[in-house]
Amino acid sequence: MMLSAEALEIINYLKTAEGKFFSLSEISRRAGGRRRFEESPGWAKGLVGPLLEAGLIEVNPRGHYRVPPKTQNSAHPHAKAPLVAAKKPRKVIGDDYFPDCPEPRIVAGDYFPPTD
């Protein structure tokens, strides 16, 4: 389904508070901005029908709309499993935060060590 810019605005607005239902007038007022609402207060009315049929939004018995909540078992074939960062064991160094380094260090104020 090809979505228009207005339909995407509706979906994005409904995603701001997942699980919460919004009335059609509130969607029209907040998703499109003040100017669009003043010009046409019911601009979203014609767009929610196709979004409902596509299953992108859902409606409750009172006529309020929301984005369907996400489920754990996604039926989408390209859904990826969440990445889990491997926890590395932390090394306790002791009183000295900086461990000894095997590389050459500045010794006795000589920044450039002599080369042979």
C-alpha positions in Angstrom: 0.0 0.0 0.0 1.4 3.4 -1.0 0.9 5.9 1.8 0.4 9.6 1.3 2.3 12.2 3.3 -0.9 13.0 5.3 -1.4 9.3 6.1 2.2 9.1 7.3 1.6 12.1 9.5 -1.4 10.4 11.1 0.5 7.2 11.8 3.5 9.1 13.2 1.2 11.1 15.5 -0.5 8.0 16.7 3.0 6.4 17.4 3.8 9.2 19.8 1.8 7.5 22.5 1.5 3.8 21.6 -1.5 2.1 23.2 -3.4 5.4 23.7 -6.5 6.1 21.6 -7.1 9.5 20.0 -10.3 11.0 18.7 -10.6 12.0 15.0 -10.7 15.7 15.9 -7.6 15.4 18.0 -5.8 13.6 15.2 -6.9 16.3 12.7 -5.8 19.1 15.0 -2.4 17.7 16.1 -1.1 15.6 13.2 -1.5 18.2 10.5 -0.7 21.3 12.4 -2.7 24.3 13.3 -3.0 25.9 9.8 -4.3 22.7 8.2 -6.8 22.2 11.0 -8.1 25.8 10.6 -8.5 25.4 6.8 -10.1 22.0 7.0 -11.0 20.6 10.5 -12.0 17.1 9.2 -9.1 16.5 6.8 -8.1 13.2 8.5 -11.6 11.7 8.2 -11.0 10.4 4.6 -7.6 8.9 5.4 -8.4 6.7 8.4 -10.6 4.4 6.4 -7.9 3.1 4.2 -5.5 2.9 7.1 -8.0 0.8 9.0 -8.5 -1.6 6.0 -4.7 -2.0 5.7 -4.4 -2.8 9.4 -2.0 0.1 10.1 -4.4 1.5 12.8 -7.3 0.2 14.8 -10.4 1.7 16.3 -12.3 1.2 19.5 -16.1 1.1 20.0 -16.1 4.8 20.8 -14.5 5.7 17.4 -11.0 6.6 18.7 -7.9 5.4 16.8 -4.5 4.1 17.7 -1.6 2.2 16.3 -1.9 -1.6 17.1 0.4 -2.6 19.9 3.5 -4.5 19.0 3.5 -8.2 19.7 6.5 -10.3 20.6 5.9 -12.8 17.8 6.2 -10.7 14.7 4.6 -12.2 11.6 6.7 -10.0 9.4 9.2 -12.3 7.5 12.0 -9.7 7.6 11.7 -8.9 11.3 15.1 -9.2 13.0 15.7 -10.4 16.5 16.9 -7.7 18.9 20.6 -7.4 19.2 22.0 -8.3 22.6 25.3 -6.8 23.5 27.7 -9.3 24.9 28.8 -8.2 28.4 32.5 -8.2 28.9 33.9 -9.0 32.3 35.2 -5.9 34.0 38.7 -6.0 35.3 39.5 -4.7 38.7 42.7 -2.8 38.6 43.1 -1.8 42.2 44.3 1.5 43.7 46.0 2.5 40.4 43.4 3.2 37.8 45.9 3.2 35.0 47.6 -0.2 34.6 51.3 -0.6 33.7 51.8 -0.3 30.0 54.4 -2.4 28.1 55.1 0.4 25.7 57.8 3.0 26.2 56.9 5.8 28.6 58.3 9.2 29.4 61.2 8.6 31.7 63.0 11.4 33.6 61.5 14.2 31.6 62.9 13.0 28.2 60.0 13.1 25.8 62.0 11.6 22.9 63.7 8.4 24.1 67.1 7.8 22.4 67.0 5.6 19.4 69.9 3.2 18.6 
